[in-house]
Amino acid sequence: MSLSPEHSEHRPLRIVQVGAGGMGRQWISAIDHSGETQLVGLVDLDINVAQAALAEAELTGVHVGRSVEEVLQSTDADAVVNVTIPEAHHAVNVDALFRGLPVLCEKPIAPTLSQALSLAAAAEASGQLLMISQSRRYFNHLSALKAGLPTLGDLGVITTEFFKAPHFGGFREDMRHVLLVDMAIHAFDVARFLLDDDPVSVYCEEFNPKWSWYAHGAAANALFEFEEGARYSYTGSWCSDGHETSWNGRWRINGEHGTALWDGENQPSFELTGDATNPTPTGTEVALMPEEIHGSLAEFVGALRTRAVPSGEVHSNILTLAMVEAAVRSAETGQRVAINEMLEEAYAVALKNETLPAVAEALKAWPHPRTVLGQGG
């Protein structure tokens, strides 16, 4: 990853944002309030939407246009924040990367695993950082939970219960695999974050309760095996009224020396066995940090200033998307799905479909996709 020395200067990072819709407005606010960033350009196919978003944020002097190329010609940008729909992620990211700009992209990386692999290769070929914003990694109480996990020793079982009943209306109520694709990705990513490990396989069942107002797949159960032997169990429903969990879900982590609990909102609790060698952690040793997308943005800026590799760097984040695709395939086939087999299939598709010679060469240089991806990627 080659970063310009100017990113180390203590001046605001000049950002062009692509996408000015609902989530885009949240990012405009985050960029404006960061203190480390300045919004200098806004791209949207609908100029009126972009101008309305800027007016709502009471921002002036921001260049507006319908394409990245158009806005970059009018700005001296340092980086791009991509808040487009997933189907547009690949094109926007590649465009920005090969214009010499690092990118912070909303999750998921891309609609398909093959496109995600192409983007990892594009980051290599361009020499620029591509970071994916998994915003639910950024909670102070979650950091406290992770900091305390070493007291449990080796981890064996980690579980998430997720029960909410939102009436979104619109596309979510019609989409297939709605819970797995649109929401479970957050919990899957947090499981990888907590375990510092990557998935091997999954068995998943998906169904739609009789009273569901969704067209398909509002409830699911998934069991993942991880490389170090831990099992991660996810149970969730998006049509579950009463005793709802946090949007972060309810977590239980069991290890050789005890158990940790987190309700998704408050300080985690630890109960250790009598033979535990470490005291029960309080979580007070964890420094407070910006949360949700503010945390993603802060880590992105920090990575550009220090050349540190952020937790959402594309090579690491791809296996979160792989967990989703594997769970969907398992639900559709009724079979246990091996993650490496999916990666091999996606890699073959990425090689076949790649149109940029530099990206194709980067892909071909991988001995196997698994050798460059994940926590050790």
Salt bridges, closest charged atoms under 4 A:
GLU6 OE1 - ARG11 NH2 3.62
GLU9 OE1 - ARG11 NE 3.55
GLU36 OE1 - ARG305 NH2 3.05
GLU56 OE1 - ARG25 NH1 2.59
GLU69 OE1 - ARG99 NH2 3.91
ASP76 OD2 - ARG14 NH2 3.13
ASP78 OD2 - ARG11 NH1 2.87
ASP78 OD1 - ARG14 NH2 3.47
ASP95 OD1 - ARG99 NE 2.63
GLU124 OE2 - HIS315 NE2 2.64
GLU161 OE1 - ARG250 NH2 2.85
ASP182 OD2 - ARG172 NE 2.45
ASP189 OD2 - ARG137 NE 2.58
ASP196 OD2 - LYS146 NZ 2.98
ASP198 OD1 - ARG192 NH2 2.83
ASP198 OD2 - ARG370 NH2 3.37
GLU206 OE1 - HIS177 ND1 2.83
GLU225 OE1 - ARG336 NH2 3.50
GLU227 OE2 - ARG370 NH2 2.64
GLU244 OE1 - LYS164 NZ 3.51
GLU256 OE2 - HIS257 NE2 3.89
ASP275 OD1 - HIS257 ND1 3.82
GLU313 OE2 - HIS315 ND1 2.87
GLU332 OE2 - HIS177 NE2 2.82
GLU344 OE2 - HIS368 NE2 2.88
GLU345 OE1 - ARG329 NH1 2.96
GLU361 OE2 - LYS364 NZ 3.88
